């Protein structure tokens, strides 16, 4: 036993100071990384804010922020973007969630195929995507003039609510929605929940709305937020198709009033962050409950 004591004591006593030093070093590196990340994100915002409030003639002024809500086209473009976001979220969730459930329950071998299809928009450049949509929109009126689809292809391009943008945004949001829902579905036993509900006599709509959706609220919230952020910030598709949602409006007014344009950009960024914090807090509270 005396021979074993020197071997046991080092294992019990010596690593403690080393563990403390390791924790302190990890804490120091964490602080450095967080500081660098904070500077990376806060410095451009601070510079933008200084640009909006520093007038060479008047000095410090908040006129740019006072003009946001009265600027021509602000309310119209913002409401259009929010409406497009709501429609896009509805469409992409109605398409993605049932398909993912069907594959998980009925054809698990097709999961890689569905994953590839949903992530494919990431490898297609937006300019190429818009070129294809523009070609179809130009081709439609010429070849569908004598068919009932002529009014349909005209209606989807209505500037007051361009449905074609909803379709385009739904395709662009597929990769993000798929990842968010896949993480949520992977965190619960879908097959057991569905079988239990079906054995109790629940129909498939009841299973989806009252069993799957309540257990998937965090994933649905994440998918909805990512889609909202994409729609509010997307510029290429809307600009090349000739529509003016919020992101295009910001660029349009930048030539006439640069401080107002930057102020609106800061406002939209803070609005997006606020929505992210709300959704994150709501998801954390649901998880704890």
Sine and cosine of phi, psi and omega as CSV:
sin_phi,cos_phi,sin_psi,cos_psi,sin_omega,cos_omega
0.00,0.00,-0.60,0.80,0.01,-1.00
-0.90,0.43,-0.52,0.86,0.01,-1.00
-0.96,0.29,-0.41,0.91,-0.02,-1.00
-0.99,0.12,-0.35,0.94,-0.11,-0.99
-0.89,0.46,-0.71,0.71,0.03,-1.00
-0.88,0.48,-0.48,0.88,-0.01,-1.00
-0.98,0.21,-0.49,0.87,-0.05,-1.00
-0.99,0.16,-0.66,0.75,-0.07,-1.00
-0.87,0.49,-0.68,0.74,0.03,-1.00
-0.88,0.48,-0.61,0.79,-0.01,-1.00
-0.91,0.41,-0.55,0.84,-0.06,-1.00
-1.00,0.04,-0.52,0.85,-0.15,-0.99
-0.95,-0.32,-0.60,0.80,-0.12,-0.99
-0.93,0.36,-0.67,0.74,-0.07,-1.00
-0.91,0.41,-0.28,0.96,-0.06,-1.00
-0.87,0.50,-0.77,0.64,0.05,-1.00
-0.88,0.47,-0.61,0.80,0.03,-1.00
-0.91,0.42,-0.65,0.76,0.04,-1.00
-0.90,0.44,-0.64,0.77,0.03,-1.00
-0.90,0.44,-0.67,0.74,0.04,-1.00
-0.91,0.42,-0.61,0.79,0.01,-1.00
-0.90,0.44,-0.67,0.75,0.03,-1.00
-0.91,0.42,-0.64,0.76,0.02,-1.00
-0.91,0.41,-0.64,0.76,0.02,-1.00
-0.91,0.41,-0.67,0.75,0.03,-1.00
-0.90,0.44,-0.63,0.77,0.05,-1.00
-0.90,0.43,-0.63,0.78,0.02,-1.00
-0.91,0.42,-0.71,0.71,0.03,-1.00
-0.90,0.44,-0.60,0.80,0.04,-1.00
-0.89,0.46,-0.67,0.75,0.02,-1.00
-0.90,0.43,-0.64,0.77,0.02,-1.00
-0.90,0.44,-0.71,0.71,-0.01,-1.00
-0.90,0.44,-0.70,0.71,0.00,-1.00
-0.90,0.43,-0.60,0.80,0.02,-1.00
-0.91,0.41,-0.71,0.70,0.03,-1.00
-0.89,0.47,-0.69,0.73,0.01,-1.00
-0.90,0.45,-0.65,0.76,0.02,-1.00
-0.89,0.45,-0.69,0.72,0.03,-1.00
-0.89,0.45,-0.61,0.79,-0.02,-1.00
-0.89,0.46,-0.62,0.79,-0.04,-1.00
-1.00,0.01,-0.59,0.80,-0.11,-0.99
-0.98,0.18,-0.56,0.83,-0.06,-1.00
-0.87,0.50,-0.74,0.67,0.06,-1.00
-0.88,0.47,-0.61,0.80,0.03,-1.00
-0.91,0.42,-0.67,0.75,0.02,-1.00
-0.90,0.43,-0.66,0.75,0.03,-1.00
-0.90,0.43,-0.65,0.76,0.03,-1.00
-0.90,0.43,-0.67,0.75,0.00,-1.00
-0.90,0.44,-0.68,0.73,0.03,-1.00
-0.87,0.48,-0.62,0.78,0.02,-1.00
-0.89,0.45,-0.59,0.81,-0.05,-1.00
-0.98,0.21,-0.45,0.90,-0.08,-1.00
-0.97,-0.23,-0.10,0.99,-0.04,-1.00
-0.98,-0.21,0.97,-0.25,0.05,-1.00
-0.97,-0.23,0.85,-0.53,-0.03,-1.00
-0.84,0.54,-0.48,0.88,-0.03,-1.00
-1.00,0.02,-0.61,0.79,-0.11,-0.99
-0.97,-0.26,-0.23,0.97,-0.09,-1.00
0.99,0.14,-0.67,-0.74,-0.02,-1.00
-0.96,0.28,0.81,-0.59,0.00,-1.00
-0.46,-0.89,0.52,-0.86,0.03,-1.00
-0.93,-0.36,0.42,0.91,-0.04,-1.00
-0.88,0.47,-0.58,0.81,-0.03,-1.00
-0.88,0.48,-0.63,0.78,0.00,-1.00
-0.97,0.24,-0.47,0.88,0.07,-1.00
-0.95,0.32,-0.41,0.91,-0.02,-1.00
-1.00,0.06,-0.10,1.00,-0.10,-1.00
-0.87,0.50,-0.79,0.61,-0.15,-0.99
-0.98,0.20,-0.22,0.98,0.04,-1.00
-0.96,-0.27,-0.02,1.00,-0.02,-1.00
-0.92,0.39,0.60,-0.80,-0.03,-1.00
-0.92,0.40,0.81,-0.58,0.04,-1.00
1.00,-0.03,-0.13,0.99,-0.05,-1.00
-0.90,0.43,-0.83,0.56,-0.05,-1.00
-0.89,0.46,-0.67,0.75,-0.04,-1.00
-0.90,0.44,-0.74,0.68,-0.04,-1.00
-0.93,0.36,-0.62,0.79,0.00,-1.00
-0.92,0.39,-0.70,0.71,0.04,-1.00
-0.90,0.44,-0.59,0.81,0.05,-1.00
-0.90,0.44,-0.71,0.70,0.00,-1.00
-0.90,0.43,-0.64,0.77,0.02,-1.00
-0.92,0.39,-0.63,0.78,0.07,-1.00
-0.90,0.43,-0.68,0.74,0.07,-1.00
-0.89,0.45,-0.62,0.79,0.02,-1.00
-0.91,0.42,-0.70,0.72,0.01,-1.00
-0.89,0.46,-0.69,0.72,0.01,-1.00
-0.91,0.40,-0.65,0.76,0.00,-1.00
-0.91,0.42,-0.68,0.73,0.03,-1.00
-0.87,0.49,-0.70,0.72,-0.01,-1.00
-0.89,0.46,-0.74,0.68,-0.05,-1.00
-0.90,0.43,-0.74,0.67,-0.10,-0.99
-0.94,0.35,-0.56,0.83,0.05,-1.00
-0.95,0.31,-0.63,0.77,0.03,-1.00
-0.91,0.41,-0.48,0.88,0.03,-1.00
-0.99,0.11,-0.65,0.76,-0.17,-0.99
-0.99,0.12,-0.74,0.67,-0.11,-0.99
-0.88,0.47,-0.77,0.64,0.05,-1.00
-0.87,0.49,-0.61,0.80,0.01,-1.00
-0.91,0.42,-0.67,0.74,0.00,-1.00
-0.92,0.39,-0.62,0.78,0.05,-1.00
-0.91,0.41,-0.67,0.74,0.00,-1.00
-0.88,0.47,-0.65,0.76,0.00,-1.00
-0.94,0.35,-0.67,0.75,-0.01,-1.00
-0.90,0.43,-0.62,0.78,-0.09,-1.00
-1.00,0.01,-0.59,0.81,-0.12,-0.99
-0.96,-0.29,-0.49,0.87,-0.06,-1.00
-0.58,-0.81,0.95,0.31,-0.04,-1.00
-0.86,0.51,-0.46,0.89,-0.01,-1.00
-0.93,0.37,-0.30,0.96,0.01,-1.00
-1.00,0.03,0.02,1.00,0.01,-1.00
-0.86,0.51,-0.69,0.73,0.06,-1.00
-0.88,0.48,-0.59,0.81,0.02,-1.00
-0.91,0.42,-0.72,0.69,0.02,-1.00
-0.89,0.45,-0.62,0.78,0.02,-1.00
-0.89,0.45,-0.68,0.73,0.02,-1.00
-0.90,0.44,-0.69,0.73,0.00,-1.00
-0.90,0.44,-0.64,0.77,-0.04,-1.00
-0.96,0.27,-0.49,0.87,0.00,-1.00
-1.00,-0.06,-0.04,1.00,-0.03,-1.00
-0.87,0.50,-0.59,0.81,0.03,-1.00
-0.85,0.53,-0.34,0.94,0.01,-1.00
-0.93,0.37,-0.45,0.89,-0.06,-1.00
-0.99,-0.15,-0.03,1.00,0.03,-1.00
-0.99,-0.17,0.88,-0.48,0.01,-1.00
-0.88,0.48,0.64,-0.76,-0.01,-1.00
-0.84,0.54,-0.58,0.81,-0.01,-1.00
-0.90,0.43,-0.60,0.80,0.07,-1.00
-0.93,0.38,-0.65,0.76,0.03,-1.00
-0.87,0.49,-0.70,0.71,0.00,-1.00
-0.92,0.39,-0.60,0.80,0.02,-1.00
-0.87,0.49,-0.65,0.76,0.04,-1.00
-0.91,0.41,-0.68,0.73,0.01,-1.00
-0.91,0.42,-0.68,0.73,0.00,-1.00
-0.88,0.47,-0.63,0.78,0.03,-1.00
-0.89,0.46,-0.68,0.73,0.02,-1.00
-0.91,0.41,-0.66,0.75,-0.01,-1.00
-0.92,0.39,-0.56,0.83,0.06,-1.00
-0.96,0.26,-0.57,0.82,-0.02,-1.00
-0.96,0.28,-0.54,0.84,-0.11,-0.99
-0.85,0.52,-0.82,0.57,-0.04,-1.00
-0.87,0.50,-0.51,0.86,-0.02,-1.00
-0.96,0.28,-0.63,0.78,-0.11,-0.99
-0.99,-0.17,-0.22,0.98,-0.01,-1.00
-0.92,-0.39,0.24,0.97,-0.05,-1.00
-0.88,0.48,-0.56,0.83,-0.05,-1.00
-1.00,-0.08,0.21,0.98,-0.05,-1.00
-0.86,-0.51,0.30,-0.95,0.05,-1.00
-0.90,0.43,-0.25,0.97,-0.03,-1.00
-0.98,0.19,-0.12,0.99,-0.02,-1.00
-0.89,0.46,-0.73,0.68,0.01,-1.00
-0.91,0.41,-0.52,0.86,0.01,-1.00
-0.91,0.41,-0.72,0.69,-0.04,-1.00
-0.95,0.32,-0.37,0.93,0.12,-0.99
-0.98,0.21,-0.62,0.79,-0.05,-1.00
-0.93,0.38,-0.57,0.82,-0.03,-1.00
-0.94,0.34,-0.18,0.98,0.03,-1.00
-0.96,-0.27,0.26,0.96,0.01,-1.00
-0.88,0.48,0.86,-0.51,-0.07,-1.00
-0.88,0.47,-0.46,0.89,-0.01,-1.00
-0.92,0.39,-0.52,0.85,0.11,-0.99
-0.40,-0.91,1.00,0.03,-0.06,-1.00
-0.96,0.27,0.97,-0.25,0.00,-1.00
-0.89,0.45,-0.47,0.88,0.00,-1.00
-0.88,0.47,-0.51,0.86,0.06,-1.00
-0.94,0.34,-0.56,0.83,0.06,-1.00
-0.88,0.47,-0.69,0.72,0.02,-1.00
-0.89,0.45,-0.71,0.71,-0.01,-1.00
-0.90,0.43,-0.70,0.72,0.00,-1.00
-0.92,0.40,-0.58,0.81,0.04,-1.00
-0.88,0.47,-0.63,0.78,0.04,-1.00
-0.93,0.38,-0.68,0.73,-0.01,-1.00
-0.92,0.39,-0.50,0.86,-0.04,-1.00
-1.00,0.10,-0.18,0.98,-0.06,-1.00
-0.80,0.60,-0.74,0.67,-0.03,-1.00
-0.86,0.51,-0.66,0.75,-0.04,-1.00
-0.95,0.31,-0.65,0.76,0.02,-1.00
-0.91,0.41,-0.65,0.76,0.00,-1.00
-0.88,0.48,-0.71,0.71,-0.03,-1.00
-0.90,0.43,-0.67,0.74,-0.02,-1.00
-0.91,0.41,-0.70,0.71,-0.01,-1.00
-0.95,0.32,-0.59,0.81,0.01,-1.00
-0.90,0.44,-0.64,0.77,0.05,-1.00
-0.91,0.42,-0.65,0.76,0.02,-1.00
-0.92,0.38,-0.68,0.74,0.02,-1.00
-0.93,0.37,-0.55,0.84,0.02,-1.00
-0.94,0.33,-0.31,0.95,-0.01,-1.00
-1.00,0.06,-0.04,1.00,0.01,-1.00
-0.70,-0.71,0.34,-0.94,-0.01,-1.00
-1.00,0.05,1.00,0.03,-0.10,-1.00
-0.90,0.44,-0.71,0.71,-0.08,-1.00
-0.88,0.47,-0.68,0.73,0.00,-1.00
-0.91,0.42,-0.68,0.74,0.02,-1.00
-0.89,0.46,-0.70,0.71,-0.03,-1.00
-0.92,0.40,-0.70,0.71,0.00,-1.00
-0.90,0.44,-0.64,0.77,0.03,-1.00
-0.90,0.44,-0.69,0.72,0.01,-1.00
-0.92,0.40,-0.65,0.76,0.02,-1.00
-0.92,0.40,-0.61,0.80,0.04,-1.00
-0.92,0.40,-0.42,0.91,0.06,-1.00
-1.00,0.09,0.01,1.00,0.06,-1.00
1.00,-0.09,0.17,0.98,-0.02,-1.00
-0.97,0.25,0.64,-0.76,0.08,-1.00
-0.98,0.20,0.19,-0.98,-0.03,-1.00
-0.89,0.45,-0.65,0.76,0.08,-1.00
-0.87,0.49,-0.61,0.79,0.04,-1.00
-0.92,0.40,-0.65,0.76,0.04,-1.00
-0.86,0.50,-0.70,0.72,-0.04,-1.00
-0.92,0.38,-0.72,0.69,-0.14,-0.99
-0.99,0.11,-0.50,0.86,-0.12,-0.99
-0.93,-0.37,-0.14,0.99,0.02,-1.00
-0.88,-0.47,-0.80,0.60,-0.08,-1.00
-0.97,0.25,-0.78,0.63,-0.09,-1.00
-0.87,0.49,-0.71,0.71,0.03,-1.00
-0.87,0.49,-0.52,0.85,0.02,-1.00
-1.00,0.09,-0.09,1.00,-0.07,-1.00
-0.89,-0.46,0.37,0.93,-0.10,-1.00
-0.89,0.45,-0.64,0.77,0.00,-1.00
-0.91,0.42,-0.70,0.71,0.04,-1.00
-0.90,0.43,-0.64,0.77,0.04,-1.00
-0.91,0.42,-0.64,0.77,0.04,-1.00
-0.91,0.42,-0.67,0.74,0.04,-1.00
-0.89,0.45,-0.69,0.73,0.03,-1.00
-0.90,0.44,-0.65,0.76,0.00,-1.00
-0.91,0.41,-0.66,0.75,0.00,-1.00
-0.92,0.40,-0.68,0.73,0.01,-1.00
-0.88,0.47,-0.63,0.78,0.04,-1.00
-0.92,0.39,-0.67,0.74,0.04,-1.00
-0.87,0.50,-0.71,0.70,0.01,-1.00
-0.89,0.46,-0.63,0.77,0.01,-1.00
-0.90,0.44,-0.71,0.70,-0.05,-1.00
-0.92,0.39,-0.66,0.75,-0.02,-1.00
-0.93,0.38,-0.48,0.88,-0.06,-1.00
-0.98,-0.21,-0.14,0.99,-0.06,-1.00
-0.95,0.31,0.74,-0.67,-0.06,-1.00
-0.85,-0.53,-0.68,0.73,-0.18,-0.98
-0.87,0.50,-0.79,0.61,-0.08,-1.00
-0.89,0.46,-0.75,0.66,-0.05,-1.00
-0.90,0.43,-0.66,0.75,-0.05,-1.00
-0.93,0.37,-0.69,0.72,-0.05,-1.00
-0.96,0.29,-0.41,0.91,0.07,-1.00
-1.00,0.06,-0.11,0.99,0.11,-0.99
1.00,0.01,0.35,0.94,0.03,-1.00
-0.96,-0.29,0.27,-0.96,-0.10,-1.00
-0.76,-0.65,0.96,0.28,0.21,-0.98
-0.97,0.23,-0.21,-0.98,-0.17,-0.99
-0.89,0.46,-0.70,0.72,-0.04,-1.00
-0.90,0.43,-0.62,0.79,0.03,-1.00
-0.94,0.33,-0.61,0.79,0.01,-1.00
-0.88,0.47,-0.63,0.78,0.02,-1.00
-0.87,0.50,-0.69,0.72,0.01,-1.00
-0.93,0.36,-0.58,0.82,-0.02,-1.00
-0.89,0.45,-0.67,0.74,-0.04,-1.00
-0.99,0.13,-0.17,0.99,-0.06,-1.00
-0.90,0.43,-0.50,0.86,0.00,-1.00
-0.94,0.33,-0.54,0.84,-0.04,-1.00
-1.00,0.00,-0.55,0.84,-0.07,-1.00
-0.55,-0.83,1.00,0.04,-0.07,-1.00
-0.90,0.44,-0.71,0.70,0.03,-1.00
-0.86,0.51,-0.63,0.78,0.03,-1.00
-0.90,0.43,-0.65,0.76,0.02,-1.00
-0.88,0.48,-0.70,0.72,0.00,-1.00
-0.93,0.37,-0.62,0.79,0.03,-1.00
-0.89,0.45,-0.65,0.76,0.04,-1.00
-0.91,0.41,-0.62,0.79,0.04,-1.00
-0.88,0.47,-0.69,0.72,0.04,-1.00
-0.90,0.44,-0.66,0.75,0.02,-1.00
-0.88,0.48,-0.71,0.71,-0.01,-1.00
-0.92,0.40,-0.59,0.80,0.03,-1.00
-0.92,0.40,-0.70,0.72,0.04,-1.00
-0.91,0.42,-0.61,0.79,0.06,-1.00
-0.89,0.46,-0.68,0.73,0.02,-1.00
-0.91,0.42,-0.67,0.74,0.04,-1.00
-0.89,0.46,-0.65,0.76,0.01,-1.00
-0.88,0.47,-0.66,0.75,0.04,-1.00
-0.90,0.43,-0.63,0.78,0.04,-1.00
-0.88,0.47,-0.69,0.72,0.00,-1.00
-0.91,0.42,-0.63,0.77,0.02,-1.00
-0.90,0.45,-0.73,0.69,-0.01,-1.00
-0.92,0.40,-0.62,0.79,0.02,-1.00
-0.91,0.41,-0.68,0.74,0.03,-1.00
-0.90,0.44,-0.68,0.73,0.01,-1.00
-0.90,0.44,-0.66,0.75,0.01,-1.00
-0.91,0.41,-0.61,0.79,0.02,-1.00
-0.92,0.40,-0.66,0.75,0.00,-1.00
-0.91,0.41,-0.64,0.77,0.02,-1.00
-0.91,0.42,-0.64,0.77,0.00,-1.00
-0.90,0.44,-0.66,0.75,0.00,-1.00
-0.92,0.39,-0.64,0.77,0.01,-1.00
-0.92,0.38,0.00,0.00,0.00,0.00
